[in-house]
Amino acid sequence: MAIKWENQVVLLTGASGGIGFAMAKALDKKGVQLILTGRNEERLHQLNALLNHSHKVVQADITAASGRKKICHVCERLPISILINNAGITQVGEFSEAAIPNIINTNLTAPMLLTQEMMPLLCTMPQAHVVNVGSAFGGIGFAAHGVYCATKFGIKGWTEAMIRENFDTNVNFHYLAPRATNTAINDSRVNAMNKALKNTVDSPEIVADALITLLTNNVSRRELGVAERFFTKLNALFPSLVDKALAKQLGTIKKHTFTHHSSTQHDQIGHHSSVQLNSERKKGSSL
Ligand SMILES: NC(=O)c1ccc[n+]([C@@H]2O[C@H](COP(=O)([O-])OP(=O)(O)OC[C@H]3O[C@@H](n4cnc5c(N)ncnc54)[C@H](OP(=O)(O)O)[C@@H]3O)[C@@H](O)[C@H]2O)c1
């Protein structure tokens, strides 16, 4: 069934962020009614004022039961047909004890709970959609991004289970995985790392276009970037080949992301040979 944009009511989490706002702009252009959520109410109102139509703003922390309840309460009175789980956070390098549960809650637990809480409403619609925003790091484990990768692998697996579990319902689940994108989630260290590694960085509008195409064509999965898709597939089939390719980047990744990284360790011995020495040692120890 072709999507009738003007009939859609969309709940968008992380609407005040780089990708979220680009999605809001693209959906607003299509004539949908939006419920924009995030923790920073003032920013949501500022962004709302930049859109062609005026939309609802709900200030809420999705990691708190009270925040999700507030969102659901507003949505109860609306014919919500699309939920976009886009809010997310990250941290790179060393992970503090507090950061680990916070990243897992925001990126994985909260979207699962919010979806579960929204399902009774979505099920009343003739056709509904849940879009979960993953990442290229949901298919490739990447040094210095371990907890973030764990959440994005998790959301990918959960979405796949939901796609299959809902074949017999009116709710279509989708997985949308951007690659590196130019937003505030990436701090100056990550931007410098991406530059040094010559990683392509998309604009948030590219991700928003991919969202519109995914919903228009009712496609279950969309991973952005030809190289990223290729590496994800290679990683699934031959992970040790990707281990070797990424080992060559380890010195650069650590230099930009770990506060206590000693550059001399890699630079004096020669990064490549030190990684090789370590991996030889690891091979020995795992036998
Ligand atoms: N940018 C990239 O390179 C990239 C690549 C792949 C995937 N992604 C994914 O794309 C999604 C959007 O990220 P972005 O790049 O647009 O990041 P961003 O600009 O930092 O935006 C993150 C959004 O999430 C919201 N948020 C964070 N914690 C929240 C919480 N506890 N409750 C409610 N809202 C919360 C933030 O709003 P408040 O702070 O106001 O709450 C903000 O609107 C994320 O899932 C991210 O993992 C990004």
The ligand as a MOL file (V3000), in Angstrom:
LIG
                    3D

  0  0  0     0  0            999 V3000
M  V30 BEGIN CTAB
M  V30 COUNTS 48 52 0 0 0
M  V30 BEGIN ATOM
M  V30 1 N 25.9960 11.3980 13.3040 0
M  V30 2 C 26.5190 10.2170 13.0230 0
M  V30 3 O 27.7050 10.0980 12.6490 0
M  V30 4 C 25.6600 8.9820 13.1200 0
M  V30 5 C 26.0770 7.8360 12.4080 0
M  V30 6 C 25.3000 6.6890 12.5170 0
M  V30 7 C 24.1580 6.6980 13.2970 0
M  V30 8 N 23.7830 7.8170 13.9720 0 CHG=1
M  V30 9 C 22.5700 7.7440 14.7980 0
M  V30 10 O 21.6520 8.7510 14.3940 0
M  V30 11 C 20.8080 9.1070 15.4860 0
M  V30 12 C 20.7400 10.6240 15.6050 0
M  V30 13 O 22.0310 11.1030 15.9480 0
M  V30 14 P 22.5820 12.5380 15.5340 0
M  V30 15 O 23.7920 12.3130 14.7460 0
M  V30 16 O 21.5050 13.3790 14.9840 0 CHG=-1
M  V30 17 O 23.0220 13.0450 16.9810 0
M  V30 18 P 22.7030 14.4250 17.7540 0
M  V30 19 O 22.7570 15.5630 16.8290 0
M  V30 20 O 23.5930 14.4140 18.9410 0
M  V30 21 O 21.1790 14.2040 18.2260 0
M  V30 22 C 20.8400 13.2760 19.2190 0
M  V30 23 C 19.3890 13.5190 19.6030 0
M  V30 24 O 19.0050 12.5770 20.6050 0
M  V30 25 C 18.3440 13.2760 21.6590 0
M  V30 26 N 18.5240 12.5560 22.9230 0
M  V30 27 C 19.6740 12.0970 23.4600 0
M  V30 28 N 19.4410 11.4970 24.6450 0
M  V30 29 C 18.1060 11.5760 24.8550 0
M  V30 30 C 17.2520 11.1590 25.9020 0
M  V30 31 N 17.7120 10.5380 27.0020 0
M  V30 32 N 15.9250 11.4000 25.8020 0
M  V30 33 C 15.4370 12.0420 24.7190 0
M  V30 34 N 16.1870 12.4600 23.6870 0
M  V30 35 C 17.5120 12.2480 23.7530 0
M  V30 36 C 19.0190 14.6650 21.6660 0
M  V30 37 O 18.1930 15.6500 22.2060 0
M  V30 38 P 18.3930 16.2640 23.6860 0
M  V30 39 O 19.8490 16.2640 23.9820 0
M  V30 40 O 17.7560 17.6030 23.6340 0
M  V30 41 O 17.6290 15.3280 24.5400 0
M  V30 42 C 19.1330 14.9070 20.1650 0
M  V30 43 O 17.9220 15.4050 19.6640 0
M  V30 44 C 21.4020 8.4010 16.7170 0
M  V30 45 O 20.6720 7.2290 16.9960 0
M  V30 46 C 22.8090 8.0450 16.2720 0
M  V30 47 O 23.3230 6.9270 16.9500 0
M  V30 48 C 24.5010 8.9670 13.8950 0
M  V30 END ATOM
M  V30 BEGIN BOND
M  V30 1 1 1 2
M  V30 2 2 2 3
M  V30 3 1 2 4
M  V30 4 1 4 5
M  V30 5 2 4 48
M  V30 6 2 5 6
M  V30 7 1 6 7
M  V30 8 2 7 8
M  V30 9 1 8 9
M  V30 10 1 8 48
M  V30 11 1 9 10
M  V30 12 1 9 46
M  V30 13 1 10 11
M  V30 14 1 11 12
M  V30 15 1 11 44
M  V30 16 1 12 13
M  V30 17 1 13 14
M  V30 18 2 14 15
M  V30 19 1 14 16
M  V30 20 1 14 17
M  V30 21 1 17 18
M  V30 22 2 18 19
M  V30 23 1 18 20
M  V30 24 1 18 21
M  V30 25 1 21 22
M  V30 26 1 22 23
M  V30 27 1 23 24
M  V30 28 1 23 42
M  V30 29 1 24 25
M  V30 30 1 25 26
M  V30 31 1 25 36
M  V30 32 1 26 27
M  V30 33 1 26 35
M  V30 34 2 27 28
M  V30 35 1 28 29
M  V30 36 1 29 30
M  V30 37 2 29 35
M  V30 38 1 30 31
M  V30 39 2 30 32
M  V30 40 1 32 33
M  V30 41 2 33 34
M  V30 42 1 34 35
M  V30 43 1 36 37
M  V30 44 1 36 42
M  V30 45 1 37 38
M  V30 46 2 38 39
M  V30 47 1 38 40
M  V30 48 1 38 41
M  V30 49 1 42 43
M  V30 50 1 44 45
M  V30 51 1 44 46
M  V30 52 1 46 47
M  V30 END BOND
M  V30 END CTAB
M  END
